[in-house]
Amino acid sequence: MKRFLLPLLLAITNLSYSQSIRSFADSVRRHYNVPELAFAVVSSDSVLECHTLGVKRANTAYAAQQGDRFHIGSNTKAITAFIAALLVQEKKIQWNTTILSLFPELKWRTRYSYDTVTLANLLTFRGKLPAYTYTTESPTFRELHGDYATQRMQLGANFLVQKSMSPDEHGLTPSNADYIMAGLMLEKASGKPYKELVADLGKRLGIDFRFDYPNLKDTSQPWGHNADLQPLPPAENYKMNWLQAAGNINVSLEDYTRFTRMLLLGLKGKSNLLPKKTFEQLLFGTPWFSYGWWYNVPETPGSRHVAFNEGNAGAFITKVHIVKEADRAYVIFTNAATTATQDAIAVLLKELTKRYRE
């Protein structure tokens, strides 16, 4: 599919100027066979575009609606990091707080390489913890015991006895395990479960954050589709509950635009939640991966600062780009995890940035 992407992009773009962006997006959705596609373009003071297209489940007539919810996968990480920043401001934890200072009971069985790992290290993919994701085979649910909170603690302790990951060429050790451990630290420091911390943030921002695939609690919500475009029926996934701080939030596009607008306002120094320097730190504070955001370091003076991330837990793909200098956020949500969906997102994102850049 990738080898056909550029020619198709050129062909579609040549027609795009005679179409509204909504019509253009729907033509892309149909061509790439994406059941439901939602997208928004946001500035710090307005929502420039916000549309939801298609159907909630492939091969049905369940039409997409405003307010439909999408699983955002790893885009959860930016929410976790933002909660961390609020707790740091409240002096409940510090960026340089180490794992073992909060969990001294784990020290006796922790590898030396983890002794000095801090909250900031974990949130910026520099925690060195071993690779872990939704498809990792071990441990299984039956190998751990207790409720999900107890299991996450066992999982975290298990990470700390494993060999640390070697940094890549950028000094990163990307692993969802970093965010599992960061979530445990935030819970311990605040005295609140992670879901309650997310709910508190939602109340402050007017956002209804929830967890798991949307159809688990409400089958009228969008169904996710796997790599073969097969709809996934409602089913609880224990790994998603383990990975809740790394990638298990679902939210509507309309609500998520509130989150991105808040970030853009913060970058302009207009937020009453955190100072401007903290927003700069979160999105662009460390090269290559900052606090929940990938960040390509500008190669030349005057280059734009772009923070971005993609969520994909096997049934939904969501992509977010924030361009500081343009005062723009581009958000694309889908309910499929196919290769063609990736291509559709690439085509639409290119067109959106072309139309709305400054």
C-alpha positions in Angstrom: 0.0 0.0 0.0 2.8 2.4 0.9 4.2 2.4 -2.6 0.9 3.8 -4.0 0.6 6.5 -1.3 2.4 9.3 -3.0 0.8 9.1 -6.4 -2.6 8.8 -4.8 -1.9 11.7 -2.5 -1.0 13.9 -5.5 -4.1 12.8 -7.4 -6.4 13.5 -4.5 -4.8 16.8 -3.6 -5.3 18.0 -7.2 -9.0 17.6 -6.7 -9.1 18.9 -3.1 -9.4 22.6 -3.7 -12.8 22.1 -5.3 -14.0 20.2 -2.2 -14.8 21.3 1.3 -12.3 19.7 3.8 -15.2 17.5 5.1 -15.9 16.2 1.6 -12.2 15.7 1.0 -11.8 13.8 4.2 -14.8 11.6 3.4 -13.3 10.7 0.0 -10.1 9.7 1.7 -12.0 7.6 4.3 -14.0 5.8 1.6 -10.9 5.2 -0.6 -9.0 3.6 2.3 -12.0 1.8 3.7 -11.9 3.4 7.1 -15.3 2.8 8.9 -15.3 6.0 11.0 -13.0 9.0 10.8 -13.2 12.1 13.0 -10.9 15.1 12.7 -10.4 18.6 14.1 -8.2 21.6 13.5 -7.8 23.7 16.6 -6.1 27.0 17.5 -5.7 28.5 21.0 -8.8 30.6 20.5 -11.1 28.5 18.3 -12.0 25.2 16.8 -11.5 25.6 13.0 -12.8 22.2 11.9 -14.5 19.4 13.8 -16.2 16.6 11.8 -17.1 12.9 12.4 -17.7 10.8 9.3 -18.7 7.2 8.3 -20.1 4.4 10.3 -19.5 3.1 13.8 -19.0 -0.5 12.6 -18.0 -1.8 9.2 -20.7 -3.1 7.0 -23.5 -1.6 9.0 -25.7 1.5 8.8 -24.8 2.7 12.2 -24.0 6.3 11.2 -21.2 8.2 12.9 -22.4 10.9 15.3 -20.9 13.9 17.0 -19.8 12.8 20.5 -18.7 9.4 19.4 -15.9 8.1 21.5 -12.5 6.8 20.4 -9.8 4.8 22.2 -6.7 7.1 22.0 -4.0 4.5 23.0 -0.6 6.2 23.5 -2.1 9.6 23.3 -3.0 8.8 26.9 0.6 9.4 27.8 0.3 13.2 27.3 -2.6 13.2 29.8 -0.6 11.2 32.3 2.3 13.6 32.0 0.0 16.6 32.4 -1.4 15.1 35.6 2.2 14.7 36.8 2.9 18.3 36.1 -0.2 19.4 38.2 1.0 17.1 41.1 4.5 18.6 40.9 3.0 22.1 41.1 1.0 21.0 44.1 4.3 19.7 45.6 3.0 16.2 46.0 5.8 14.9 44.0 8.9 16.2 42.2 10.3 15.5 38.7 13.4 14.1 40.3 11.5 11.8 42.7 12.9 8.3 42.3 11.0 5.1 42.1 12.6 3.7 45.2 12.0 6.8 47.3 8.3 6.1 46.9 8.6 2.3 47.0 11.5 1.6 49.4 10.1 -1.9 49.9 11.2 -2.8 46.4 14.9 -1.9 46.9 16.0 -5.3 48.0 15.0 -6.8 44.7 15.7 -4.0 42.3 18.6 -4.0 39.8 21.2 -1.3 40.5 20.5 0.4 37.1 17.1 1.4 38.4 18.2 3.0 41.7 18.3 6.5 40.4 15.4 6.4 37.8 13.1 9.4 38.4 9.6 10.4 37.4 11.0 12.7 34.7 13.1 9.8 33.3 10.0 7.6 33.1 7.8 10.2 31.4 10.4 11.0 28.8 11.2 7.4 27.8 14.5 7.4 29.7 13.6 5.0 32.4 15.5 2.0 31.0 12.6 -0.4 31.9 12.2 -3.4 29.6 9.9 -3.2 26.6 6.3 -4.0 27.3 3.1 -3.6 25.3 -0.4 -5.0 24.7 1.0 -8.0 22.8 3.7 -9.0 25.3 3.0 -12.6 26.2 4.3 -12.8 29.8 3.1 -12.4 32.5 -0.5 -13.6 31.9 -3.5 -12.7 34.0 -3.3 -16.0 35.9 0.3 -15.4 36.9 -0.6 -12.3 39.0 -3.2 -12.0 41.8 -5.5 -9.5 43.4 -7.3 -6.6 41.8 -5.9 -4.6 38.9 -4.2 -2.1 41.2 -2.4 -5.0 43.0 -1.5 -6.6 39.7 0.0 -3.4 38.4 2.2 -3.1 41.5 3.3 -6.7 40.9 4.0 -5.9 37.3 6.1 -2.9 38.3 8.1 -4.9 40.8 8.7 -7.5 38.1 10.1 -4.9 35.7 12.6 -3.8 38.2 14.3 -7.2 38.4 14.7 -7.5 34.7 17.6 -6.4 32.6 17.5 -2.7 31.7 17.0 -1.6 28.1 19.9 -0.2 26.2 19.3 3.4 25.0 18.8 4.0 21.3 20.8 6.5 19.2 18.8 9.3 20.8 19.3 8.1 24.4 15.7 6.8 24.6 14.4 3.6 26.0 10.8 3.6 24.8 8.6 1.3 26.8 5.0 1.4 28.1 6.5 0.0 31.3 7.9 3.5 32.0 4.3 4.8 32.1 3.0 1.9 34.1 5.6 2.7 36.8 5.0 6.5 36.5 1.3 5.8 37.0 2.1 3.9 40.2 4.2 6.8 41.4 1.5 9.3 40.8 -1.0 7.1 42.7 1.3 6.8 45.7 2.2 10.5 45.8 -1.4 11.7 45.5 -3.2 8.9 47.5 -5.6 8.5 44.6 -6.2 5.8 42.0 -5.1 6.8 38.5 -8.7 6.8 37.2 -9.7 9.3 39.9 -6.7 11.5 38.9 -8.0 11.4 35.3 -11.5 12.2 36.5 -10.3 15.1 38.5 -8.5 16.5 35.4 -11.6 16.0 33.4 -13.7 18.0 35.8 -11.2 20.9 35.7 -11.2 20.9 31.9 -14.9 20.0 31.2 -13.8 16.7 29.6 -15.5 13.3 30.0 -12.5 10.9 30.0 -13.3 7.2 30.2 -11.4 3.9 29.8 -11.2 0.8 27.6 -12.7 0.4 24.1 -15.8 2.5 23.9 -18.1 -0.4 23.1 -17.3 -2.2 26.3 -19.7 -0.2 28.3 -22.0 1.1 25.5 -22.4 -1.0 22.3 -23.9 2.0 20.5 -20.4 3.6 20.5 -17.9 3.0 17.8 -16.4 -0.5 17.5 -12.7 -0.9 16.9 -11.5 -2.9 14.0 -8.3 -5.0 13.9 -5.6 -5.2 11.2 -7.9 -7.3 9.0 -10.8 -4.8 9.4 -12.7 -7.2 11.6 -14.9 -5.4 14.2 -14.0 -6.4 17.8 -17.0 -7.2 20.0 -17.1 -5.9 23.6 -14.6 -7.6 25.8 -12.6 -6.6 28.8 -8.8 -6.7 28.3 -6.7 -7.1 31.4 -3.6 -5.8 29.7 -5.4 -2.5 29.0 -6.1 -2.2 32.7 -2.4 -2.8 33.4 -1.5 -0.2 30.8 -4.1 2.4 31.8 -1.6 5.2 32.4 0.2 4.3 29.1 -2.7 4.0 26.8 -6.2 3.1 27.8 -8.3 6.4 27.7 -11.3 6.9 25.4 -12.7 10.3 24.7 -14.8 12.1 22.1 -13.2 14.3 19.5 -15.1 17.3 20.7 -13.8 16.8 24.3 -10.3 16.1 23.1 -10.2 19.5 21.3 -10.6 21.1 24.7 -7.4 19.4 25.8 -5.4 20.5 22.8 -6.7 24.1 23.0 -5.6 24.2 26.6 -2.1 23.1 25.6 -2.0 25.8 22.9 -3.2 28.4 25.4 -0.5 27.2 27.8 2.2 27.6 25.2 1.1 31.3 24.9 1.2 31.8 28.6 -2.6 32.1 28.9 -3.4 29.1 31.1 -4.4 29.4 34.7 -3.4 25.7 35.3 0.3 25.8 34.8 3.0 28.4 33.9 4.1 28.8 30.3 7.5 27.3 31.1 5.8 24.0 32.2 3.9 23.7 29.0 7.1 24.3 27.1 8.7 21.6 29.2 5.9 19.1 28.6 5.8 19.4 24.9 9.4 20.4 24.0 11.5 20.1 27.1 13.6 17.1 26.1 14.7 16.1 22.6 13.1 13.3 20.6 10.6 12.4 23.3 9.4 14.9 25.8 6.7 14.4 28.4 4.2 12.2 26.6 5.0 13.7 23.2 7.5 12.8 20.4 9.4 15.9 19.4 11.7 16.2 16.4 14.4 18.7 17.4 14.4 21.6 14.9 17.4 21.3 12.6 17.7 25.0 11.7 17.0 28.2 13.5 13.4 29.3 12.9 12.2 25.7 12.3 8.8 24.9 13.8 8.4 23.0 17.0 6.1 20.1 16.4 4.9 17.7 19.2 3.1 14.6 18.1 2.0 11.2 19.1 0.0 8.2 17.8 -2.2 5.8 19.6 -2.8 2.3 18.4 -3.9 -0.5 20.7 -4.9 -2.8 17.9 -8.4 -1.5 17.0 -8.3 2.4 16.8 -5.6 4.6 15.4 -5.5 8.2 16.6 -2.9 10.9 15.7 -2.3 14.3 17.1 0.2 17.0 15.9 0.7 20.3 17.8 2.6 23.1 15.9 3.8 25.7 18.4 4.6 28.6 15.9 1.4 28.1 13.9 -0.8 27.9 17.0 -2.4 24.8 15.5 -3.4 21.3 16.7 -4.4 18.7 14.2 -6.3 15.7 15.5 -7.4 12.6 13.6 -9.3 9.8 15.2 -10.2 6.5 13.5 -11.8 3.2 14.6 -9.6 0.8 12.6 -6.0 -0.4 12.9 -5.3 -1.4 9.3 -2.3 -0.4 7.2 -4.8 1.4 4.9 -6.0 3.4 7.8 -2.4 4.6 8.5 -2.3 5.8 4.8 -5.6 7.6 5.1 -4.4 9.5 8.2 -1.2 10.5 6.3 -3.1 11.8 3.4 -5.6 13.8 5.5 -2.9 15.2 7.8 -0.9 16.5 4.9 -4.0 18.2 3.5 -5.0 19.7 6.8 -1.5 21.1 7.5 -1.4 22.6 3.9 -4.8 24.3 4.3 -4.4 25.6 7.8 -0.7 26.4 8.3 0.3 30.0 8.9 
